[in-house]
């Protein structure tokens, strides 16, 4: 079906322009600037109400939200999350998962593989998997149970990749561990992104990982060696931007709780927002009221914008939805309004090698977009050329 979403202000690479977004089935046919607000010949017309049309948000690091769990082998949990996520402008996401042992991760990947790339009506699209661990450093384990963790294994990774149906898009690993060099090469060879995270790597070890193909940093500042003026670690790579070296893309949990806004602003000023990807690191209680519960057998409570383990206060996941992160980037981190949505769309797509297919309103890209008011609140979410959610009553 051909649709024209008219009377919108489109977020294009050079800024916001009024016009109409023309859709041909599940693809964008054209972002037609200066198109009149009325009908477009040959297209069914939908009035965009003068709102901002921006690329749909892509959460590349999320473990759950809205009461739904992605650390699971239950496809209905993933579908439930996908229906909840569109309320927050998320049109696609990576299922971020791990497990207690190799067998459990294999089981989860096999069980969820049929959900990848096959959204139902009103659902965001699961683009693939993000494996966070088990090849991470126990010294920087964060909330991970150390019994889950082990040394990198290329043979295991290949089994995991096969179990996923070839849908692993990203793997977080600690590059300083024995065997990590070979694993980075195997991950990159498979077409997935090798991400440095939960790591005690030195600056030199991080540079070596980049030489081998690592191209991303998982939740910058969190669960990694602190920055020192003579020992900058992975954070030194995240902050470094000499002219001859762009460096990896960098995840930022933009909730003000995982990373204070002063530190977030310092990262943006040093590196530039074009290299930074907003992520939620969401867990099942993301987007729900403060309270208590259990996750992966651990007692947790939500307070002050983060979920913490009751036993010791360790942060165990994010509770702030991605659309709020975008507004935070604008209001608290100082990113211009036109750029903040790109940190959750274009930059996300670039990080996982999906630019051109997603993350923009370019001709031929997936017709995944959001309609935003002037304060960047989501009023409609479209997935594959269909309205998946609207704030207006049916």
N, C-alpha and C positions, 0 to 999 in steps of 0.2 A: 504494500500500500504506500502511496505517495502522500506525505503530509507536509504542510508548511506551518511551522510555529512562527507566526508573525508578531509584530509589535514587541520585539525583544531587543535588549542591548547585549550584543554578543562579545564575550571575552575572547579576543583574538590576540595573536602574538604581539601586535603593536599597540594594543589597548582595547578599549571598549568602543564598539560601533553599533549604532542602531541598524536594524534590518530584520531579516527573516532567516530562520534555520530550516533548510529544505531537507526532507528525509525521504529516502527511497528504500523502503523495507527497513532492514536493520542497520543501514548505513547512512552516513551524512552525504547528501548529494552536493550541497553547496551552503556555505555561510554567506548569504547574499546581503551585502551591506547596502544601506540606504533604500531597501525595499519598502514600499508603501505598507502601512499597517493593514490594509484590506486584503482581499483574496489574491491568491497567486494561481495563474492559469495552470490547470492540470493537476493541482494539488488540493487535497482536503485541508481546509484552513483551521488552525487552532490558535486562538488569541493568547499570546504570552503575557498580556497585561502590563507591558512596559518593564517587565522584570529583567534581571541580568541572566543571560544564558551562558553557563560555564560548563566546561568538561566535567563529567561525573567523577566523584572522588574514588580513589583506589587505595584501600588499606592493605598494605603489603606485610603488615605484622600485627596480627590480631588473633587472640585465642578464644574469643567469645564476646557476648554482649546481649543485653536485653533478657537475661536469664537463660541464654542458650550457650552451649559449650562446644568448642571446636577441638578440644583435646579428647576426642571420642572416636568410637567406631560406629556411631549411630548416624546415618544419613539424615534422619529427621531433625537432629540437632542442627546440622549445617543448614538445612532448608529453613528452619525456624530463625536462625541467625540472619540468613539472607533476606527474609521478609522484614525483620526488624531493622536491618542496616539501611535499607532504602529510605527510611524515615529520616536518616541523618545524611542523605546525599551520597551514600556509598553505592556505586553501580557495579563495582567488582572488588574482589579481595583475594588474598592468599589464605588458605587454611593453615594457620600456624600450629604445629603439633609436635609432639615428641612422645615418649612413653617410658615405662619402668625398665623395659628391656627390649632387645632387638625384636623378639617375637611379637610384643605388643605393638610396636611401631609398624611392623609389617602388616599385622592384622588391621590396624586403623587405616593404613594407606589402601589396602585392598578393598576394605568396606566402603571407603569414601570415594574411590576413584570414579565410580559411575556418576557422581554428582558434579564432577569437574566439567565446566563448560556447558552445563545443561540446566540453566535456571528455569524454574516454573514461573507462571504468571505472578507478577508482583514481587519478584525476587532479584537480588543482586546476583551477579555471576561469579562463581568460584573459578578463578583462573588457574589454580594449581595449588601446590603445597609449599609451605616454608617450614623446613625442619630446623628447629632451634635446639641444637644438641643432637645426639648425646655427646658429641666430641668437643666439649668445652672444658675450661680449666676449673677444677674444684676450688681454687683460690678465689675465683670470681664467679661463683655459681649463682649468686643472687638467691632467688627462692627455690632453685632446683634442688631436689633431694640428691645428695652426693652419690647415693647408691644407683642413681640412674646413669651416671656419667662413666665414660670409658675412653680408651685411647682411640684415635682415628683409625679407621679400617676401610680401605678402598673396596675390598670384597663385600663388606657389609653395605657400603653405600650403593654398590651396583645392585644388590638384592633389593634395597629400598627403592631405588629408581625404577626397577622392573615392577615391583609391587604397586607403585603409584600409577602405572600405565604410562610412564614417561612424563609425568606431570609435576615432578619436583622443579620448582622455579627458583628456589633460593635455599641455601643451607648456611646457617650460622655455625661457625667453628672458631676454635682458638688456634691461631697460626703458629704459636710457639710450641705446641705439643709434638712429641715424637710421632712421625708419620703424617703430620699435617701437610707438608709440602706435596706429598703424593696425592693426598685427598683433594687439595685445592685443584691440582691438575685434572683429577678425575671429575670433579664437580663442573669445572669449566668445560671440559671435553663433552660432558653430557648435555651442555646447553643451559645449565643452571647458573645462578649467581653465587659465587663464593663470598660470604660476608664474614667480617671479623667481629666477633662479639663474645661476651663472657670470657674475657681474655686478659692475661697479664703480660701481653707482648710488649717488648721494647719498641721504640721508634724504628730501630734497624730491622727488627723481626717483621714489623708491619710493612716496611718498604719491600722486604724480600717477598712477602706474601703478594703484594701488588705486582711485583715483577712476574710472579707465577700466574697471575690472572685474577686475584681477589679484587673486587671492584666496589665494595659496599661496606659500610660500618653499621652494625646493629646498635640500636638505641644508644646514641652517643652520650657519653658521661656515665651511663649506668652500667654497672658490672664490668668495669675495666680499670686498668692501672690509672691512678690519678695523674694529672698533668704536673710535671715538675720542670723547673726551668733548666735543669741539666739532664732530666730523664722524662721527656715528654710523652713517651708511650704512643699508643694508637691515637690518643687525643691530639698529639703533635701532628699526625698525618691529617686528622680531621680539620685542624686549624690552618694547615700549611697551604698557601696558594701562590707559589712563585709562577712567573709567566710561562715557564716551560713545562709545568707539571700541574695538571688540573686535579688529579687525585680522585679517590673514590667518592661516590655519593654517600650521604650521611643521614641516618635516621635521627629524628628528634621527637620525643614524646612531649608535645607542646601543651602540657596541662598545668605548668607552674608548680607541680608537686614533685614529679620525678626529676625535673631540672628547673631550677629557679630561673626567673625571667632575666635576671642580670647575666647569668651564664649563657642563656639562649641568645640574648642580644649580642654578647661577645662573639659567639659562634657565627652568627649571621654577618656581623661586621667584618670578621676575619676571613670568612670563607665565601660569603655571598649566598643569598637565598637560593640561587639557581642550582646549587649542589645539595640542598637540604630537602629531605622527604619527611613530611609529617606522618606519624603513625600513632596508633592508640595503645598498642600492646594490651588491648582490651582483654578482659576476662569475663566470665559469665555475668557478674554483677555490674558491668559497665552500663551506664545509662539508667540504673535503678537507684532508688533512694538509699541513703546510708543505712547500714544494718549489718547483720552477721550471717554467716553461712559456712559451707564447706566446699572445697574444690580440690580434686585429686586426693581426697582423704584428709585434707588439712583444714583446721578451723581458721576462718578468716573473718575480718570485719572491714567495712568500708567507712572511711572517715577522711575529711580534708582532701577530697579529690583523688584518693588512692586507696587500693586494697592492701591490707597488711596481714601478715601471719600473726595470729593471736599470741602464739607462744613467745615470739621474740621481736615483733614489730617490723620484720623484714618486708619490704614492698614486694607484693606478689602479683602485681598486674595493674593495668590502667582502668579507670572508671569513667573517663571523659570521652564522649563520642567524637568522631572525626570532624563534624561540622563545627563543634565548639572549638576544636584545635585551630581550625582555620580562622575563626574570629579572634582567638587568642593571639595568633600570629600577627594579625592586624593591630589589635588594640594594645597588646602587652609587649610584643617583641619588636614592634616598629616596622613590620613589613608593609609596604603599600597595599592598599585594598585590592588593586588589580592583580597583584602578585601572590597574595596569600592563597587564593584557591589553587594556583598552579602547584604549590608545595604539596598538595594532596591529590594532584591529578597528573599533570604533565611530568613533574619530577618523579612521581611514583612509577609512571610508565617507563620513563627513561632508565630508572634504576633496575628494572627487571627485563629490559630489552623489548618492551612493548610499545615504544613510541612509534607513531604513525598509525598503529592499530587502535590505540586508546590514548586518552589524556589530552586530546585537543578536539577542536571543531573543524578539522581539516577535511576536505573532500575525500571520501573513501574510508574515513575512520568509522569505528563503531558508533552508532547513534545512541551513545550513553551520555546524558547531560543532566544538569540540574537547573532549575529556575530559582534565583535568589532575589531577596529584597535588597534594599540599599544597605542594610546592616548585615548582609550575608547569611540571613536565616533561610533555610531551605523551605520552599513552598511546593515544589514538585520535583520528582525524580523520574527520569526516563531511562529505560534499559532496553537496548536493541530496538529502538524506534517505537516503543510502547510506554505509555504512562504507567509506571510501577507504583507510584504513591503520590498523593496530593494532600496538602494540609487542608484544603477546602472540603466541606462536607460533600459526600457523594450525591 
